[in-house]
């Protein structure tokens, strides 16, 4: 099954004053690159989120955005770091004495200083993951479904293009079949014209024909090309859930290699024209498969 590397999915879950929103988007990438942004209060769950995502995605540049709002009182505990608070007070009083300003220090002012007042959610760690995973799975389901939908469209386009290639290869094969016969007729006529005689050395003529046939034969290349076409068609129509992008890319490279060889052996304008058309179609397929996982 072909999946596109581009996609988007969103999931949301609310419970008892807690709200989670997960958004996942991806674009093409040669390898797998997962970037996760989430609030500091649940940053300890980043690895859990990453492990869940790689179960569904094997290639692409994936950006994950997680937001959370917690208005509940469950498991929350306010902690005052008294040691840091005392250091703040001591330093502020020392500053007041040195500058001659009033050392009127209010406890509320001290509580607002960094690292003095902390809200602990340690008891909620398991609860956070249970709830976040619901939003994450919803986002992943929507994300994967979009990738599959895009992949289906790509597959339809590839099937049309590979069928077009099949027809072009058949034409080249037909041109190639009559190439030697045309060469025999032309060579025979040319010899008679140059030698000004109707007598032709049949042995010499046979040697030239063998040499020409050997140099211009593209049967092996056509056989391999047709084999690659069959492999490609079978691959894109399979129901295999494994990533297909790299396999398709390899087959297309091999197809292009055979077409280049056919082009180098071409002794016909029709074959040369067919090779150009094939290369154009193969290049379009190559660009298209850069979009699949």
KESE-283537 format. One record per residue (C-alpha): residue in three letters; x, y, z. Coordinates in nm, 3 decimals. Example, Ala and Ser with C-alpha at 12.3 -4.5 7.8 and 13.67 -1.06 7.14 Angstrom:
! residues 2
r kolti = ALA; east = 1.230; north = -0.450; up = 0.780
r kolti = SER; east = 1.367; north = -0.106; up = 0.714
! end
This chain:
! residues 293
r kolti = UNK; east = 0.000; north = 0.000; up = 0.000
r kolti = UNK; east = 0.139; north = 0.337; up = -0.103
r kolti = UNK; east = 0.140; north = 0.613; up = 0.158
r kolti = UNK; east = 0.226; north = 0.974; up = 0.090
r kolti = UNK; east = 0.493; north = 1.139; up = 0.304
r kolti = UNK; east = 0.281; north = 1.453; up = 0.338
r kolti = UNK; east = -0.005; north = 1.458; up = 0.583
r kolti = UNK; east = -0.177; north = 1.627; up = 0.875
r kolti = UNK; east = -0.366; north = 1.499; up = 1.175
r kolti = UNK; east = -0.521; north = 1.658; up = 1.484
r kolti = UNK; east = -0.649; north = 1.508; up = 1.805
r kolti = UNK; east = -0.813; north = 1.658; up = 2.113
r kolti = UNK; east = -0.914; north = 1.518; up = 2.450
r kolti = UNK; east = -1.076; north = 1.684; up = 2.753
r kolti = UNK; east = -1.136; north = 1.543; up = 3.100
r kolti = UNK; east = -1.195; north = 1.694; up = 3.445
r kolti = UNK; east = -1.054; north = 2.036; up = 3.361
r kolti = UNK; east = -0.761; north = 1.903; up = 3.158
r kolti = UNK; east = -0.740; north = 1.960; up = 2.782
r kolti = UNK; east = -0.487; north = 1.806; up = 2.540
r kolti = UNK; east = -0.439; north = 1.898; up = 2.174
r kolti = UNK; east = -0.200; north = 1.712; up = 1.944
r kolti = UNK; east = -0.120; north = 1.820; up = 1.588
r kolti = UNK; east = 0.102; north = 1.618; up = 1.353
r kolti = UNK; east = 0.220; north = 1.731; up = 1.010
r kolti = UNK; east = 0.481; north = 1.590; up = 0.776
r kolti = UNK; east = 0.661; north = 1.666; up = 0.450
r kolti = UNK; east = 0.902; north = 1.475; up = 0.228
r kolti = UNK; east = 1.235; north = 1.368; up = 0.371
r kolti = UNK; east = 1.495; north = 1.112; up = 0.273
r kolti = UNK; east = 1.498; north = 0.961; up = 0.622
r kolti = UNK; east = 1.285; north = 0.974; up = 0.938
r kolti = UNK; east = 1.310; north = 1.300; up = 1.133
r kolti = UNK; east = 1.067; north = 1.352; up = 1.422
r kolti = UNK; east = 1.054; north = 1.690; up = 1.599
r kolti = UNK; east = 0.833; north = 1.727; up = 1.908
r kolti = UNK; east = 0.730; north = 2.046; up = 2.086
r kolti = UNK; east = 0.534; north = 2.017; up = 2.408
r kolti = UNK; east = 0.478; north = 2.208; up = 2.736
r kolti = UNK; east = 0.743; north = 2.189; up = 3.003
r kolti = UNK; east = 0.502; north = 2.042; up = 3.257
r kolti = UNK; east = 0.464; north = 1.723; up = 3.049
r kolti = UNK; east = 0.801; north = 1.726; up = 2.872
r kolti = UNK; east = 0.889; north = 1.401; up = 3.049
r kolti = UNK; east = 0.642; north = 1.229; up = 2.814
r kolti = UNK; east = 0.831; north = 1.326; up = 2.496
r kolti = UNK; east = 0.994; north = 0.987; up = 2.456
r kolti = UNK; east = 0.658; north = 0.813; up = 2.496
r kolti = UNK; east = 0.515; north = 1.031; up = 2.220
r kolti = UNK; east = 0.814; north = 0.962; up = 1.994
r kolti = UNK; east = 0.788; north = 0.584; up = 2.038
r kolti = UNK; east = 0.418; north = 0.594; up = 1.953
r kolti = UNK; east = 0.478; north = 0.796; up = 1.636
r kolti = UNK; east = 0.753; north = 0.573; up = 1.495
r kolti = UNK; east = 0.509; north = 0.280; up = 1.512
r kolti = UNK; east = 0.308; north = 0.447; up = 1.237
r kolti = UNK; east = 0.569; north = 0.647; up = 1.043
r kolti = UNK; east = 0.899; north = 0.525; up = 0.897
r kolti = UNK; east = 1.000; north = 0.814; up = 0.670
r kolti = UNK; east = 0.941; north = 1.188; up = 0.642
r kolti = UNK; east = 1.000; north = 1.514; up = 0.827
r kolti = UNK; east = 0.742; north = 1.496; up = 1.105
r kolti = UNK; east = 0.657; north = 1.790; up = 1.332
r kolti = UNK; east = 0.449; north = 1.722; up = 1.642
r kolti = UNK; east = 0.290; north = 1.999; up = 1.847
r kolti = UNK; east = 0.138; north = 1.919; up = 2.185
r kolti = UNK; east = -0.050; north = 2.168; up = 2.401
r kolti = UNK; east = -0.206; north = 2.114; up = 2.741
r kolti = UNK; east = -0.417; north = 2.312; up = 2.984
r kolti = UNK; east = -0.472; north = 2.184; up = 3.336
r kolti = UNK; east = -0.730; north = 2.368; up = 3.546
r kolti = UNK; east = -0.792; north = 2.078; up = 3.783
r kolti = UNK; east = -0.661; north = 2.049; up = 4.138
r kolti = UNK; east = -0.592; north = 1.678; up = 4.119
r kolti = UNK; east = -0.244; north = 1.581; up = 4.235
r kolti = UNK; east = -0.118; north = 1.939; up = 4.253
r kolti = UNK; east = 0.109; north = 2.039; up = 4.540
r kolti = UNK; east = 0.264; north = 2.381; up = 4.598
r kolti = UNK; east = 0.623; north = 2.371; up = 4.719
r kolti = UNK; east = 0.826; north = 2.665; up = 4.843
r kolti = UNK; east = 1.201; north = 2.644; up = 4.803
r kolti = UNK; east = 1.292; north = 2.804; up = 5.134
r kolti = UNK; east = 1.667; north = 2.783; up = 5.083
r kolti = UNK; east = 1.655; north = 2.985; up = 4.761
r kolti = UNK; east = 1.407; north = 3.228; up = 4.921
r kolti = UNK; east = 1.647; north = 3.290; up = 5.212
r kolti = UNK; east = 1.932; north = 3.358; up = 4.970
r kolti = UNK; east = 1.716; north = 3.609; up = 4.781
r kolti = UNK; east = 1.622; north = 3.786; up = 5.108
r kolti = UNK; east = 1.982; north = 3.796; up = 5.228
r kolti = UNK; east = 2.109; north = 3.940; up = 4.900
r kolti = UNK; east = 1.827; north = 4.196; up = 4.881
r kolti = UNK; east = 1.897; north = 4.321; up = 5.236
r kolti = UNK; east = 2.266; north = 4.344; up = 5.158
r kolti = UNK; east = 2.183; north = 4.545; up = 4.845
r kolti = UNK; east = 1.956; north = 4.776; up = 5.051
r kolti = UNK; east = 2.234; north = 4.848; up = 5.302
r kolti = UNK; east = 2.489; north = 4.919; up = 5.028
r kolti = UNK; east = 2.262; north = 5.153; up = 4.837
r kolti = UNK; east = 2.082; north = 5.310; up = 5.130
r kolti = UNK; east = 1.735; north = 5.218; up = 5.011
r kolti = UNK; east = 1.453; north = 5.083; up = 5.227
r kolti = UNK; east = 1.473; north = 4.707; up = 5.284
r kolti = UNK; east = 1.098; north = 4.659; up = 5.289
r kolti = UNK; east = 1.080; north = 4.299; up = 5.167
r kolti = UNK; east = 0.733; north = 4.148; up = 5.126
r kolti = UNK; east = 0.680; north = 3.772; up = 5.128
r kolti = UNK; east = 0.460; north = 3.792; up = 4.817
r kolti = UNK; east = 0.738; north = 3.969; up = 4.631
r kolti = UNK; east = 0.982; north = 3.695; up = 4.726
r kolti = UNK; east = 0.740; north = 3.423; up = 4.612
r kolti = UNK; east = 0.738; north = 3.569; up = 4.262
r kolti = UNK; east = 1.114; north = 3.532; up = 4.223
r kolti = UNK; east = 1.240; north = 3.246; up = 4.000
r kolti = UNK; east = 1.244; north = 2.894; up = 4.145
r kolti = UNK; east = 1.092; north = 3.001; up = 4.479
r kolti = UNK; east = 0.734; north = 2.887; up = 4.423
r kolti = UNK; east = 0.677; north = 2.559; up = 4.237
r kolti = UNK; east = 0.367; north = 2.358; up = 4.154
r kolti = UNK; east = 0.434; north = 1.985; up = 4.158
r kolti = UNK; east = 0.237; north = 1.740; up = 3.940
r kolti = UNK; east = 0.437; north = 1.428; up = 4.016
r kolti = UNK; east = 0.131; north = 1.229; up = 4.117
r kolti = UNK; east = -0.028; north = 1.302; up = 3.779
r kolti = UNK; east = 0.243; north = 1.160; up = 3.553
r kolti = UNK; east = 0.062; north = 0.834; up = 3.473
r kolti = UNK; east = -0.271; north = 1.012; up = 3.442
r kolti = UNK; east = -0.124; north = 1.267; up = 3.199
r kolti = UNK; east = 0.007; north = 0.995; up = 2.969
r kolti = UNK; east = -0.320; north = 0.801; up = 2.974
r kolti = UNK; east = -0.512; north = 1.110; up = 2.870
r kolti = UNK; east = -0.251; north = 1.248; up = 2.629
r kolti = UNK; east = -0.227; north = 0.913; up = 2.450
r kolti = UNK; east = -0.599; north = 0.934; up = 2.362
r kolti = UNK; east = -0.547; north = 1.268; up = 2.184
r kolti = UNK; east = -0.227; north = 1.136; up = 2.027
r kolti = UNK; east = -0.393; north = 0.825; up = 1.884
r kolti = UNK; east = -0.675; north = 1.033; up = 1.738
r kolti = UNK; east = -0.420; north = 1.262; up = 1.573
r kolti = UNK; east = -0.221; north = 0.965; up = 1.441
r kolti = UNK; east = -0.532; north = 0.799; up = 1.298
r kolti = UNK; east = -0.628; north = 1.116; up = 1.112
r kolti = UNK; east = -0.267; north = 1.168; up = 1.004
r kolti = UNK; east = -0.223; north = 0.815; up = 0.865
r kolti = UNK; east = -0.562; north = 0.823; up = 0.691
r kolti = UNK; east = -0.464; north = 1.141; up = 0.511
r kolti = UNK; east = -0.135; north = 0.983; up = 0.406
r kolti = UNK; east = -0.319; north = 0.679; up = 0.271
r kolti = UNK; east = -0.566; north = 0.898; up = 0.079
r kolti = UNK; east = -0.283; north = 1.095; up = -0.079
r kolti = UNK; east = -0.097; north = 0.770; up = -0.148
r kolti = UNK; east = -0.399; north = 0.625; up = -0.330
r kolti = UNK; east = -0.405; north = 0.924; up = -0.564
r kolti = UNK; east = -0.033; north = 0.890; up = -0.629
r kolti = UNK; east = -0.078; north = 0.518; up = -0.700
r kolti = UNK; east = -0.348; north = 0.590; up = -0.958
r kolti = UNK; east = -0.117; north = 0.836; up = -1.133
r kolti = UNK; east = 0.174; north = 0.589; up = -1.128
r kolti = UNK; east = -0.044; north = 0.313; up = -1.275
r kolti = UNK; east = -0.139; north = 0.537; up = -1.567
r kolti = UNK; east = 0.221; north = 0.634; up = -1.629
r kolti = UNK; east = 0.356; north = 0.279; up = -1.610
r kolti = UNK; east = 0.087; north = 0.168; up = -1.857
r kolti = UNK; east = 0.200; north = 0.445; up = -2.091
r kolti = UNK; east = 0.557; north = 0.317; up = -2.059
r kolti = UNK; east = 0.443; north = -0.036; up = -2.147
r kolti = UNK; east = 0.286; north = 0.088; up = -2.468
r kolti = UNK; east = 0.597; north = 0.286; up = -2.563
r kolti = UNK; east = 0.819; north = -0.018; up = -2.500
r kolti = UNK; east = 0.594; north = -0.228; up = -2.727
r kolti = UNK; east = 0.637; north = 0.025; up = -3.006
r kolti = UNK; east = 1.014; north = 0.025; up = -2.965
r kolti = UNK; east = 1.011; north = -0.355; up = -2.972
r kolti = UNK; east = 0.813; north = -0.349; up = -3.300
r kolti = UNK; east = 1.055; north = -0.101; up = -3.455
r kolti = UNK; east = 1.349; north = -0.312; up = -3.343
r kolti = UNK; east = 1.202; north = -0.630; up = -3.497
r kolti = UNK; east = 1.209; north = -0.487; up = -3.850
r kolti = UNK; east = 1.541; north = -0.306; up = -3.813
r kolti = UNK; east = 1.765; north = -0.587; up = -3.944
r kolti = UNK; east = 1.540; north = -0.658; up = -4.244
r kolti = UNK; east = 1.544; north = -0.290; up = -4.342
r kolti = UNK; east = 1.921; north = -0.285; up = -4.304
r kolti = UNK; east = 1.960; north = -0.589; up = -4.535
r kolti = UNK; east = 1.757; north = -0.424; up = -4.808
r kolti = UNK; east = 1.939; north = -0.092; up = -4.780
r kolti = UNK; east = 2.284; north = -0.252; up = -4.762
r kolti = UNK; east = 2.214; north = -0.474; up = -5.061
r kolti = UNK; east = 2.095; north = -0.177; up = -5.266
r kolti = UNK; east = 2.390; north = 0.037; up = -5.158
r kolti = UNK; east = 2.643; north = -0.230; up = -5.257
r kolti = UNK; east = 2.488; north = -0.270; up = -5.600
r kolti = UNK; east = 2.490; north = 0.106; up = -5.646
r kolti = UNK; east = 2.853; north = 0.146; up = -5.547
r kolti = UNK; east = 2.982; north = -0.162; up = -5.728
r kolti = UNK; east = 2.763; north = -0.097; up = -6.032
r kolti = UNK; east = 2.674; north = -0.464; up = -6.051
r kolti = UNK; east = 2.392; north = -0.699; up = -5.961
r kolti = UNK; east = 2.637; north = -0.955; up = -5.821
r kolti = UNK; east = 2.680; north = -0.934; up = -5.443
r kolti = UNK; east = 2.919; north = -1.131; up = -5.225
r kolti = UNK; east = 2.669; north = -1.316; up = -5.009
r kolti = UNK; east = 2.931; north = -1.419; up = -4.748
r kolti = UNK; east = 3.048; north = -1.063; up = -4.701
r kolti = UNK; east = 2.690; north = -0.945; up = -4.686
r kolti = UNK; east = 2.611; north = -1.202; up = -4.419
r kolti = UNK; east = 2.909; north = -1.089; up = -4.209
r kolti = UNK; east = 2.796; north = -0.727; up = -4.221
r kolti = UNK; east = 2.445; north = -0.826; up = -4.124
r kolti = UNK; east = 2.571; north = -1.026; up = -3.823
r kolti = UNK; east = 2.788; north = -0.734; up = -3.707
r kolti = UNK; east = 2.500; north = -0.489; up = -3.743
r kolti = UNK; east = 2.258; north = -0.722; up = -3.566
r kolti = UNK; east = 2.497; north = -0.766; up = -3.276
r kolti = UNK; east = 2.555; north = -0.393; up = -3.235
r kolti = UNK; east = 2.194; north = -0.286; up = -3.272
r kolti = UNK; east = 2.017; north = -0.567; up = -3.087
r kolti = UNK; east = 1.822; north = -0.435; up = -2.787
r kolti = UNK; east = 1.635; north = -0.754; up = -2.706
r kolti = UNK; east = 1.818; north = -0.813; up = -2.377
r kolti = UNK; east = 1.753; north = -0.455; up = -2.266
r kolti = UNK; east = 1.386; north = -0.481; up = -2.359
r kolti = UNK; east = 1.353; north = -0.808; up = -2.167
r kolti = UNK; east = 1.505; north = -0.655; up = -1.853
r kolti = UNK; east = 1.301; north = -0.337; up = -1.896
r kolti = UNK; east = 0.978; north = -0.535; up = -1.918
r kolti = UNK; east = 1.081; north = -0.728; up = -1.608
r kolti = UNK; east = 1.135; north = -0.402; up = -1.417
r kolti = UNK; east = 0.798; north = -0.272; up = -1.536
r kolti = UNK; east = 0.626; north = -0.586; up = -1.403
r kolti = UNK; east = 0.808; north = -0.555; up = -1.069
r kolti = UNK; east = 0.709; north = -0.190; up = -1.036
r kolti = UNK; east = 0.343; north = -0.260; up = -1.119
r kolti = UNK; east = 0.333; north = -0.546; up = -0.870
r kolti = UNK; east = 0.495; north = -0.333; up = -0.601
r kolti = UNK; east = 0.260; north = -0.034; up = -0.620
r kolti = UNK; east = -0.049; north = -0.256; up = -0.632
r kolti = UNK; east = 0.052; north = -0.471; up = -0.333
r kolti = UNK; east = -0.121; north = -0.451; up = 0.004
r kolti = UNK; east = 0.207; north = -0.462; up = 0.189
r kolti = UNK; east = 0.217; north = -0.206; up = 0.473
r kolti = UNK; east = 0.595; north = -0.174; up = 0.459
r kolti = UNK; east = 0.743; north = 0.147; up = 0.308
r kolti = UNK; east = 0.771; north = 0.125; up = -0.072
r kolti = UNK; east = 0.936; north = 0.454; up = -0.167
r kolti = UNK; east = 1.299; north = 0.338; up = -0.169
r kolti = UNK; east = 1.215; north = 0.014; up = -0.351
r kolti = UNK; east = 1.024; north = 0.204; up = -0.620
r kolti = UNK; east = 1.310; north = 0.448; up = -0.656
r kolti = UNK; east = 1.559; north = 0.164; up = -0.709
r kolti = UNK; east = 1.345; north = -0.002; up = -0.978
r kolti = UNK; east = 1.301; north = 0.330; up = -1.159
r kolti = UNK; east = 1.679; north = 0.378; up = -1.162
r kolti = UNK; east = 1.722; north = 0.036; up = -1.320
r kolti = UNK; east = 1.454; north = 0.114; up = -1.580
r kolti = UNK; east = 1.631; north = 0.437; up = -1.667
r kolti = UNK; east = 1.961; north = 0.248; up = -1.703
r kolti = UNK; east = 1.811; north = 0.006; up = -1.957
r kolti = UNK; east = 1.649; north = 0.290; up = -2.154
r kolti = UNK; east = 1.984; north = 0.471; up = -2.172
r kolti = UNK; east = 2.144; north = 0.156; up = -2.314
r kolti = UNK; east = 1.867; north = 0.122; up = -2.572
r kolti = UNK; east = 1.924; north = 0.483; up = -2.670
r kolti = UNK; east = 2.297; north = 0.429; up = -2.718
r kolti = UNK; east = 2.227; north = 0.133; up = -2.951
r kolti = UNK; east = 1.947; north = 0.300; up = -3.144
r kolti = UNK; east = 1.992; north = 0.292; up = -3.522
r kolti = UNK; east = 1.647; north = 0.425; up = -3.593
r kolti = UNK; east = 1.485; north = 0.765; up = -3.559
r kolti = UNK; east = 1.168; north = 0.595; up = -3.439
r kolti = UNK; east = 1.357; north = 0.416; up = -3.160
r kolti = UNK; east = 1.542; north = 0.735; up = -3.063
r kolti = UNK; east = 1.213; north = 0.922; up = -3.043
r kolti = UNK; east = 1.064; north = 0.642; up = -2.832
r kolti = UNK; east = 1.363; north = 0.653; up = -2.597
r kolti = UNK; east = 1.317; north = 1.027; up = -2.540
r kolti = UNK; east = 0.949; north = 0.970; up = -2.459
r kolti = UNK; east = 1.038; north = 0.689; up = -2.221
r kolti = UNK; east = 1.298; north = 0.897; up = -2.037
r kolti = UNK; east = 1.048; north = 1.181; up = -1.997
r kolti = UNK; east = 0.786; north = 0.944; up = -1.853
r kolti = UNK; east = 1.038; north = 0.774; up = -1.621
r kolti = UNK; east = 1.159; north = 1.110; up = -1.491
r kolti = UNK; east = 0.801; north = 1.210; up = -1.411
r kolti = UNK; east = 0.757; north = 0.884; up = -1.218
r kolti = UNK; east = 1.086; north = 0.937; up = -1.037
r kolti = UNK; east = 0.972; north = 1.280; up = -0.919
r kolti = UNK; east = 0.637; north = 1.141; up = -0.812
r kolti = UNK; east = 0.778; north = 0.859; up = -0.601
r kolti = UNK; east = 0.982; north = 1.110; up = -0.401
r kolti = UNK; east = 0.648; north = 1.185; up = -0.235
r kolti = UNK; east = 0.582; north = 0.832; up = -0.106
r kolti = UNK; east = 0.695; north = 0.676; up = 0.217
! end
